[in-house]
């Protein structure tokens, strides 16, 4: 087999799943299962599949599943063009078959029933295959058990739970997780999906009311929004679910009685507006608290829900609760970290006759903080210091190290009447002994207005990408000179300075490597991309220039934070602003 699969959505891409983690997930499924990569090779298999196929994992993993296992009725290799499993695999869609044949390791031809579904491998598409020996299905079980699956086969139920786990754990964004949840249960189980969430202030918010008709998903916004408080003693189904008491089946008649709470009034309205004839309601719980409730509803074209349907809904809601709790914790951490970062990064000083602007973009898949930073501050002799740097890391530890380096640089720059190279040399000596910073890059400069009204820039570069200078006519060049080792190496190599006069109306761009580095590409490609786009944008006002530059140049697959500082000199001595 070879073909396409499915990924978990538009949120943050997750790291590739380790084989042992994938195998552990398959062991929890409760049926014979294996997963193949986009080329159709088996990458993980559980114990039930090994037993059923009479093959150990080492004889299955890294082999093409179709060539190794699939046979026709007579035990002969099955042509790929006749393989319905392969056709579904290529299309990247779920499929199932009641009768097919696998060849066991002992040479026995095994009649099987199978079901396959796309499976996210952590940013890479894969396919999950569930199978059992034909005739050994739950169809031979009691009718009540079959009803409990909501007319899904046991394999389909297990596949749905496996898909629920991988879809909901593929994102740390709450809204994206809820979007996945809707598509998992509708239209497979229901025509309506309603999600009520309990906010961090213990208020109830009806986040989602969706009707699914074929491939069309319609939000009924008039039913979404704030809800009344949760009643403490109400026996009504949604109230019980929001308290985490129990899952319940409901119908319009359930809410025909005199309402005992505001939530009961809203539920009566829900049935009236949607036309649902049957609903099943389950708590959405994490390991710590109740997060809300999941309601799925059916129109009159399908059989009503029964209590036998509740275990499957509870399984789905429990997985949703764990995913939502993780997403909320992650977003809370990002908010705290973002606030910390905003306090760590300084406000820019006002320098007469000079425009200056800065931007900071956090790494999209980290904790919203990192080691990239910028700074500008007045010095004792009246000149202006400019700095941009990068402490290794994308976490709170890197942010703390960044704050240490920045504060030490300010102290040395103010107290030492030395050129930038001397200041950075002293800083490098100090950070090795009194900080936890292991490695950092830094571009440090002094900007001075000399007697003839021109602006003179003197800088030293400790392993940092070079500054870019643009004329008002779009000529762009990287400033050479001033290069030295990055901070933290322990080498006592001398440092030097570069010096240049900034032309009238020119723009200086200082940036961190997250703006130009891209996985799989050499740095020169990123530098050329920056130079080309900056030259094309040189005529823009400074704020527009820097925003558009970030939009055009920052790699789409960037997983690094970016700091950027840009300044523009006036057109002439008497011009107080450019353009």
C-alpha positions as CSV (number, residue, x, y, z in Angstrom):
1,X,0.0,0.0,0.0
2,X,1.1,3.6,-0.6
3,X,-0.9,6.8,-0.3
4,X,-2.1,9.8,1.6
5,X,-3.3,10.3,5.1
6,X,-4.7,13.0,7.3
7,X,-3.3,15.7,9.6
8,X,-4.8,17.2,12.7
9,X,-5.8,20.6,11.5
10,X,-4.3,24.1,11.2
11,X,-3.0,24.5,14.7
12,X,0.5,24.1,15.9
13,X,2.2,21.2,14.3
14,X,3.2,18.6,16.8
15,X,6.6,16.7,16.9
16,X,6.7,13.4,15.1
17,X,5.3,10.6,17.3
18,X,7.9,8.3,18.8
19,X,7.4,4.6,17.8
20,X,7.0,3.5,21.4
21,X,4.3,6.1,22.0
22,X,2.4,5.0,18.9
23,X,2.7,1.3,19.9
24,X,1.3,2.2,23.4
25,X,-1.7,3.9,21.8
26,X,-2.3,0.8,19.6
27,X,-2.2,-1.5,22.7
28,X,-4.9,0.6,24.3
29,X,-7.3,0.2,21.3
30,X,-8.5,-3.3,22.2
31,X,-8.4,-4.8,18.7
32,X,-5.7,-6.0,16.3
33,X,-4.2,-2.8,14.8
34,X,-1.3,-1.5,12.9
35,X,-0.3,1.9,11.5
36,X,1.4,2.5,8.2
37,X,3.4,5.6,7.0
38,X,2.6,7.5,3.8
39,X,4.5,4.9,1.8
40,X,2.4,2.0,3.1
41,X,5.1,0.6,5.4
42,X,4.1,-0.7,8.8
43,X,5.6,1.5,11.5
44,X,3.8,0.2,14.6
45,X,1.7,-2.9,15.5
46,X,0.1,-4.0,18.7
47,X,0.2,-7.4,20.4
48,X,-3.3,-8.5,19.2
49,X,-2.3,-8.0,15.6
50,X,1.0,-10.0,16.2
51,X,-1.0,-12.9,17.7
52,X,-3.6,-12.9,15.0
53,X,-1.0,-12.8,12.2
54,X,1.4,-15.2,13.9
55,X,4.2,-12.7,13.2
56,X,6.4,-10.8,15.7
57,X,6.7,-7.1,15.5
58,X,10.2,-7.2,13.9
59,X,8.8,-9.2,11.0
60,X,6.0,-6.6,10.4
61,X,7.6,-3.2,11.1
62,X,9.3,-1.6,8.1
63,X,7.6,-4.0,5.6
64,X,5.0,-2.9,3.0
65,X,1.7,-4.0,4.5
66,X,0.1,-4.8,1.2
67,X,2.9,-7.0,-0.1
68,X,3.4,-8.8,3.2
69,X,-0.1,-9.5,4.2
70,X,-2.8,-9.0,1.5
71,X,-3.9,-12.0,-0.5
72,X,-6.9,-13.1,-2.7
73,X,-9.4,-15.9,-2.0
74,X,-6.9,-18.5,-3.2
75,X,-4.0,-17.2,-1.2
76,X,-2.2,-15.6,-4.1
77,X,-0.7,-12.1,-4.0
78,X,-3.4,-9.5,-4.6
79,X,-2.9,-7.1,-7.4
80,X,-2.6,-3.5,-6.2
81,X,-5.3,-2.4,-8.7
82,X,-7.8,-4.8,-7.1
83,X,-7.1,-3.9,-3.5
84,X,-9.9,-1.8,-2.0
85,X,-7.9,-1.2,1.1
86,X,-5.1,0.4,-1.1
87,X,-7.6,2.5,-3.0
88,X,-9.1,4.0,0.2
89,X,-5.5,4.5,1.5
90,X,-4.5,6.4,-1.6
91,X,-7.6,8.6,-1.2
92,X,-6.9,9.3,2.4
93,X,-10.4,8.4,3.5
94,X,-12.0,5.9,6.0
95,X,-13.1,2.6,4.6
96,X,-14.1,-0.9,5.7
97,X,-14.6,-4.4,4.3
98,X,-16.5,-7.4,5.8
99,X,-14.4,-10.1,4.0
100,X,-10.8,-10.0,2.9
101,X,-7.7,-12.2,3.4
102,X,-4.4,-11.8,5.2
103,X,-1.5,-14.3,5.0
104,X,-0.4,-15.4,8.5
105,X,3.2,-16.0,9.4
106,X,2.6,-19.8,9.6
107,X,1.2,-19.9,6.0
108,X,-2.5,-20.0,7.0
109,X,-4.9,-17.8,5.0
110,X,-6.8,-15.7,7.5
111,X,-10.3,-14.4,6.5
112,X,-10.6,-10.9,8.1
113,X,-12.8,-7.9,8.4
114,X,-11.0,-4.6,8.4
115,X,-11.5,-0.9,8.9
116,X,-9.0,1.9,8.1
117,X,-8.9,5.5,8.9
118,X,-6.5,8.4,8.5
119,X,-4.2,8.8,11.5
120,X,-2.0,11.8,12.5
121,X,1.5,10.7,13.3
122,X,2.4,14.1,14.8
123,X,2.6,16.4,11.8
124,X,2.9,13.5,9.3
125,X,0.0,11.6,7.7
126,X,-0.5,8.0,8.4
127,X,-3.2,5.3,8.3
128,X,-4.6,3.2,11.1
129,X,-5.8,-0.3,10.2
130,X,-8.0,-2.3,12.5
131,X,-8.9,-5.9,11.7
132,X,-10.3,-9.1,13.2
133,X,-10.8,-12.7,12.1
134,X,-14.0,-12.7,10.0
135,X,-16.9,-14.1,12.1
136,X,-15.4,-13.1,15.4
137,X,-17.1,-9.7,15.7
138,X,-19.4,-8.2,18.1
139,X,-22.3,-9.0,15.7
140,X,-22.4,-12.4,17.4
141,X,-22.9,-10.6,20.7
142,X,-26.2,-9.7,22.4
143,X,-28.5,-7.1,20.6
144,X,-28.2,-4.7,23.5
145,X,-24.4,-4.5,23.0
146,X,-24.9,-3.8,19.3
147,X,-27.4,-1.0,20.2
148,X,-24.9,0.5,22.6
149,X,-22.6,1.2,19.7
150,X,-25.2,3.4,18.1
151,X,-25.3,1.0,15.1
152,X,-21.5,1.2,14.7
153,X,-19.5,-2.0,14.5
154,X,-17.0,-2.7,17.3
155,X,-14.2,-1.9,14.9
156,X,-15.9,1.4,13.9
157,X,-16.3,2.3,17.5
158,X,-12.7,1.6,18.3
159,X,-11.6,3.5,15.2
160,X,-13.7,6.5,16.2
161,X,-12.1,6.5,19.7
162,X,-8.7,6.2,18.3
163,X,-9.4,9.1,15.8
164,X,-10.8,11.1,18.6
165,X,-7.6,10.8,20.6
166,X,-5.3,11.6,17.8
167,X,-7.4,14.5,16.5
168,X,-8.0,16.2,19.9
169,X,-4.4,15.8,21.0
170,X,-3.0,17.2,17.7
171,X,-3.7,20.8,18.8
172,X,-3.3,23.0,21.9
173,X,-5.8,25.5,20.6
174,X,-9.2,25.3,22.3
175,X,-11.3,26.4,19.3
176,X,-9.5,24.1,17.0
177,X,-10.0,21.2,19.4
178,X,-13.8,22.0,19.6
179,X,-13.8,22.1,15.8
180,X,-12.3,18.6,15.6
181,X,-14.8,17.4,18.2
182,X,-17.8,18.5,16.1
183,X,-16.5,16.8,13.0
184,X,-15.8,13.6,14.9
185,X,-19.3,13.0,16.1
186,X,-21.4,14.5,13.3
187,X,-22.8,13.2,11.1
188,X,-21.4,9.8,12.3
189,X,-23.4,9.8,15.5
190,X,-25.7,12.8,15.3
191,X,-27.2,15.7,13.3
192,X,-26.6,18.3,16.0
193,X,-23.7,19.1,18.2
194,X,-23.9,21.4,21.2
195,X,-20.9,22.3,23.4
196,X,-21.4,24.1,26.7
197,X,-18.2,25.2,28.5
198,X,-17.6,26.4,32.0
199,X,-15.3,29.4,32.0
200,X,-12.5,30.1,34.5
201,X,-15.0,32.4,36.3
202,X,-17.4,29.5,36.7
203,X,-19.8,30.9,34.1
204,X,-21.4,28.8,31.5
205,X,-21.0,29.7,27.9
206,X,-22.8,27.9,25.0
207,X,-19.8,27.8,22.7
208,X,-21.1,25.7,19.9
209,X,-24.5,24.9,18.4
210,X,-23.9,23.2,15.0
211,X,-26.2,21.4,12.6
212,X,-24.6,19.1,10.1
213,X,-26.4,18.3,6.9
214,X,-24.3,16.2,4.6
215,X,-21.0,18.1,4.2
216,X,-22.6,21.4,5.3
217,X,-21.9,22.6,8.8
218,X,-24.2,25.4,10.0
219,X,-23.7,27.4,13.3
220,X,-26.9,28.5,14.9
221,X,-25.4,31.7,16.4
222,X,-28.7,32.8,18.0
223,X,-28.4,29.9,20.4
224,X,-24.8,30.5,21.3
225,X,-23.5,32.8,24.0
226,X,-23.8,33.2,27.8
227,X,-26.0,30.7,29.8
228,X,-27.6,31.0,33.2
229,X,-25.7,29.7,36.3
230,X,-25.5,26.0,37.1
231,X,-28.3,25.1,39.6
232,X,-27.0,23.1,42.5
233,X,-29.9,20.6,42.9
234,X,-31.6,20.4,39.6
235,X,-32.3,16.9,38.3
236,X,-32.5,18.1,34.7
237,X,-30.1,16.4,32.2
238,X,-27.8,19.3,31.3
239,X,-27.7,20.6,34.8
240,X,-26.5,17.2,36.0
241,X,-23.9,17.0,33.3
242,X,-22.5,20.4,34.1
243,X,-22.1,19.4,37.7
244,X,-20.4,16.2,36.5
245,X,-23.0,14.0,38.0
246,X,-24.1,11.8,35.1
247,X,-24.8,11.3,31.4
248,X,-28.4,11.3,30.4
249,X,-30.7,10.8,27.4
250,X,-33.2,13.6,26.8
251,X,-36.1,14.5,24.4
252,X,-38.3,17.5,24.0
253,X,-40.8,16.2,26.5
254,X,-38.0,16.2,29.2
255,X,-38.2,20.0,29.3
256,X,-42.0,20.3,28.9
257,X,-42.4,20.6,32.6
258,X,-42.3,23.8,34.6
259,X,-38.6,24.9,34.3
260,X,-36.6,24.7,37.5
261,X,-33.8,27.0,36.4
262,X,-32.7,29.4,33.7
263,X,-30.7,26.5,32.1
264,X,-33.8,24.5,31.7
265,X,-35.5,27.4,29.9
266,X,-32.5,27.5,27.5
267,X,-32.7,23.8,26.9
268,X,-36.4,24.0,26.1
269,X,-35.6,26.7,23.6
270,X,-32.8,24.6,22.1
271,X,-35.2,21.7,21.4
272,X,-37.8,24.1,19.9
273,X,-35.4,25.9,17.6
274,X,-33.4,22.9,16.4
275,X,-36.2,20.4,16.1
276,X,-34.1,17.7,17.8
277,X,-36.2,14.7,18.6
278,X,-33.6,13.0,20.8
279,X,-30.4,14.0,22.6
280,X,-27.6,12.4,24.6
281,X,-25.7,14.6,27.1
282,X,-22.4,13.8,28.8
283,X,-20.1,15.8,31.1
284,X,-16.8,17.1,29.6
285,X,-14.3,16.4,32.4
286,X,-10.6,16.6,33.0
287,X,-8.8,14.9,35.8
288,X,-9.2,18.0,37.9
289,X,-12.6,19.5,37.2
290,X,-15.8,19.6,35.1
291,X,-15.1,21.7,32.0
292,X,-18.6,21.6,30.4
293,X,-21.0,19.3,28.7
294,X,-21.3,17.7,25.2
295,X,-24.8,17.3,23.7
296,X,-25.4,15.4,20.5
297,X,-28.9,15.4,19.0
298,X,-30.8,13.6,16.2
299,X,-33.6,14.7,14.0
300,X,-36.5,12.4,13.4
301,X,-34.8,10.5,10.5
302,X,-32.7,8.4,12.9
303,X,-33.6,6.2,15.8
304,X,-33.6,8.0,19.2
305,X,-30.7,7.6,21.6
306,X,-31.0,5.1,24.4
307,X,-29.0,4.7,27.6
308,X,-27.0,2.0,25.8
309,X,-25.5,4.8,23.6
310,X,-24.1,6.7,26.6
311,X,-20.8,4.8,27.2
312,X,-19.5,5.7,23.7
313,X,-20.4,9.4,24.2
314,X,-18.8,9.3,27.7
315,X,-15.6,8.0,26.2
316,X,-15.6,10.7,23.6
317,X,-16.4,13.4,26.1
318,X,-13.7,12.2,28.5
319,X,-11.0,12.4,25.7
320,X,-12.4,15.9,24.8
321,X,-12.0,16.9,28.4
322,X,-8.4,15.9,28.6
323,X,-7.6,17.7,25.4
324,X,-9.4,20.9,26.4
325,X,-7.7,20.9,29.8
326,X,-4.3,20.6,28.2
327,X,-5.2,23.4,25.7
328,X,-6.4,25.7,28.5
329,X,-3.3,25.1,30.6
330,X,-1.1,25.8,27.6
331,X,-3.0,29.0,26.7
332,X,-2.8,30.1,30.3
333,X,0.9,29.5,30.3
334,X,1.3,31.5,27.1
335,X,-0.7,34.4,28.5
336,X,1.5,34.5,31.6
337,X,4.7,34.2,29.6
338,X,3.5,36.9,27.1
339,X,2.9,39.3,30.0
340,X,6.4,38.5,31.3
341,X,7.9,39.1,27.9
342,X,6.2,42.4,27.5
343,X,7.6,43.5,30.8
344,X,11.1,42.3,29.9
345,X,11.3,44.1,26.6
346,X,11.9,47.8,27.0
347,X,10.1,50.9,25.7
348,X,12.1,52.7,23.0
349,X,13.6,56.1,23.9
350,X,12.7,59.2,21.9
351,X,15.7,60.4,19.9
352,X,15.3,63.9,18.3
353,X,15.2,63.8,14.5
354,X,15.3,60.0,14.4
355,X,12.5,57.5,13.8
356,X,12.8,54.1,15.6
357,X,10.4,51.1,15.8
358,X,10.7,47.6,17.1
359,X,8.8,44.3,16.9
360,X,8.9,41.0,18.8
361,X,7.2,37.8,17.5
362,X,7.4,34.8,19.8
363,X,8.1,31.3,18.6
364,X,4.7,30.0,17.5
365,X,5.0,26.6,19.1
366,X,6.9,27.5,22.2
367,X,5.9,29.1,25.5
368,X,5.4,32.6,24.0
369,X,8.8,33.8,25.3
370,X,12.4,33.2,24.3
371,X,15.9,34.5,24.2
372,X,15.5,37.1,21.4
373,X,15.6,40.7,22.5
374,X,16.2,44.3,21.5
375,X,17.1,47.4,23.4
376,X,17.9,51.1,22.9
377,X,18.9,53.5,25.6
378,X,20.8,56.8,26.1
379,X,24.4,56.7,27.2
380,X,26.3,59.0,29.6
381,X,27.9,61.0,26.8
382,X,24.6,61.7,25.0
383,X,24.9,59.1,22.3
384,X,22.3,56.3,21.9
385,X,23.0,52.6,22.4
386,X,21.3,50.1,20.2
387,X,21.4,46.3,20.9
388,X,19.8,43.2,19.5
389,X,20.6,39.7,20.7
390,X,19.6,36.1,21.0
391,X,20.2,33.9,24.1
392,X,19.9,30.2,23.2
393,X,16.4,28.7,24.0
394,X,12.7,29.4,23.6
395,X,11.5,29.1,27.1
396,X,11.3,30.9,30.4
397,X,14.9,30.0,31.2
398,X,16.0,31.7,28.0
399,X,13.9,34.8,28.8
400,X,15.5,35.0,32.2
401,X,19.0,34.7,30.7
402,X,18.1,37.4,28.2
403,X,17.0,39.8,31.0
404,X,20.4,39.2,32.8
405,X,22.4,39.9,29.6
406,X,20.4,43.0,28.7
407,X,20.7,44.5,32.2
408,X,24.4,43.8,32.4
409,X,25.0,45.3,29.0
410,X,23.2,48.5,30.1
411,X,25.3,48.7,33.2
412,X,28.6,48.2,31.3
413,X,27.6,50.5,28.4
414,X,26.7,53.3,30.8
415,X,29.8,53.1,33.1
416,X,32.5,52.3,30.5
417,X,33.6,55.1,28.2
418,X,34.7,52.6,25.6
419,X,33.8,51.6,22.1
420,X,31.2,48.8,21.6
421,X,33.9,46.2,21.2
422,X,35.3,47.0,24.7
423,X,31.8,46.9,26.3
424,X,30.9,43.6,24.7
425,X,34.3,42.1,25.7
426,X,33.7,43.0,29.3
427,X,30.2,41.6,29.1
428,X,31.5,38.3,27.6
429,X,33.9,37.9,30.5
430,X,31.2,38.5,33.1
431,X,28.4,36.3,31.8
432,X,30.5,33.2,32.0
433,X,30.9,33.6,35.7
434,X,27.8,35.3,37.1
435,X,24.9,34.0,34.8
436,X,23.4,30.8,33.7
437,X,23.7,31.8,30.0
438,X,25.7,29.2,28.0
439,X,25.6,30.9,24.6
440,X,24.3,34.1,23.1
441,X,24.8,36.3,20.0
442,X,24.8,40.1,20.2
443,X,24.9,43.1,17.9
444,X,25.8,46.2,20.0
445,X,26.1,49.7,18.5
446,X,26.5,53.4,19.4
447,X,24.6,56.0,17.3
448,X,25.9,59.5,17.4
449,X,25.0,62.7,15.7
450,X,28.3,64.4,14.7
451,X,29.0,68.1,14.1
452,X,28.1,68.2,10.4
453,X,24.6,66.8,11.3
454,X,25.3,63.3,10.0
455,X,24.6,60.2,12.0
456,X,27.6,57.9,12.7
457,X,27.1,54.3,13.6
458,X,29.8,52.3,15.4
459,X,29.1,48.6,16.2
460,X,30.6,45.3,17.2
461,X,29.1,41.9,16.2
462,X,29.3,38.9,18.5
463,X,28.2,36.1,16.2
464,X,25.0,37.8,15.2
465,X,23.5,38.3,11.7
466,X,24.8,41.5,10.1
467,X,22.8,44.8,10.1
468,X,21.2,45.8,6.9
469,X,21.4,49.4,5.6
470,X,19.0,50.7,3.0
471,X,19.2,54.0,1.2
472,X,15.9,55.9,0.5
473,X,16.3,54.8,-3.2
474,X,16.3,51.1,-2.3
475,X,20.0,50.3,-2.4
476,X,20.6,47.7,0.2
477,X,23.8,46.3,1.7
478,X,24.8,44.3,4.7
479,X,27.3,46.2,6.9
480,X,30.6,44.3,7.0
481,X,33.2,44.6,9.8
482,X,33.0,44.4,13.6
483,X,32.7,40.6,13.5
484,X,33.7,38.5,16.5
485,X,32.9,35.3,18.3
486,X,29.5,34.8,20.0
487,X,29.2,35.2,23.7
488,X,30.0,32.4,26.1
489,X,32.7,30.5,24.2
490,X,35.4,31.2,26.8
491,X,37.9,32.2,24.1
492,X,39.8,35.4,24.8
493,X,39.8,36.5,21.1
494,X,40.0,40.3,20.6
495,X,36.9,42.1,19.3
496,X,36.8,44.9,16.8
497,X,34.4,47.7,15.7
498,X,32.8,48.7,12.4
499,X,32.0,52.3,11.5
500,X,29.7,53.9,9.0
501,X,27.9,57.2,8.3
502,X,24.2,56.7,7.7
503,X,23.0,58.6,4.6
504,X,20.0,61.0,4.9
505,X,16.7,59.2,4.7
506,X,18.4,55.8,5.2
507,X,16.9,52.8,7.1
508,X,18.9,50.5,9.4
509,X,17.5,47.1,10.2
510,X,18.8,45.0,13.1
511,X,17.2,41.5,13.5
512,X,17.6,38.1,15.0
513,X,18.1,34.9,13.0
514,X,14.5,33.8,13.3
515,X,13.7,36.2,10.5
516,X,16.1,34.7,8.0
517,X,16.7,31.1,9.0
518,X,14.6,28.3,7.5
519,X,14.9,24.6,8.0
520,X,16.4,22.9,4.9
521,X,17.8,26.1,3.5
522,X,21.2,27.8,3.9
523,X,21.4,31.1,5.7
524,X,22.5,33.0,2.6
525,X,19.1,32.3,1.0
526,X,17.3,34.0,4.0
527,X,19.7,36.9,3.9
528,X,19.1,37.5,0.2
529,X,15.3,37.2,0.8
530,X,15.5,39.9,3.5
531,X,17.7,42.2,1.3
532,X,15.4,41.9,-1.7
533,X,12.2,42.6,0.1
534,X,13.6,45.3,2.3
535,X,14.9,47.1,-0.8
536,X,11.4,46.9,-2.4
537,X,9.8,48.3,0.7
538,X,12.3,51.2,1.4
539,X,9.8,53.8,0.4
540,X,7.2,52.8,3.0
541,X,6.7,54.6,6.3
542,X,8.8,52.9,9.0
543,X,6.0,51.1,10.8
544,X,4.5,49.9,7.5
545,X,7.9,48.9,6.3
546,X,8.7,46.7,9.3
547,X,5.3,45.0,9.5
548,X,5.3,44.2,5.8
549,X,8.9,43.0,6.0
550,X,8.0,40.6,8.8
551,X,5.0,39.3,6.8
552,X,7.0,38.7,3.6
553,X,10.4,37.5,5.0
554,X,9.7,35.4,8.1
555,X,9.6,31.7,7.0
556,X,6.1,30.1,7.2
557,X,7.6,27.1,8.9
558,X,9.5,29.2,11.4
559,X,9.7,27.8,14.9
560,X,11.9,30.5,16.3
561,X,11.1,33.9,17.9
562,X,12.0,37.1,16.1
563,X,13.2,40.4,17.4
564,X,13.6,43.3,15.0
565,X,14.7,46.9,15.5
566,X,14.6,49.5,12.6
567,X,15.5,53.2,12.6
568,X,15.4,55.8,9.9
569,X,17.5,59.0,9.6
570,X,15.9,62.3,8.5
571,X,16.3,63.4,4.9
572,X,18.3,66.5,5.9
573,X,19.5,68.3,9.0
574,X,16.3,70.4,9.1
575,X,13.9,67.6,8.4
576,X,12.4,66.2,11.6
577,X,10.9,63.1,10.0
578,X,11.4,61.0,6.9
579,X,8.6,61.0,4.3
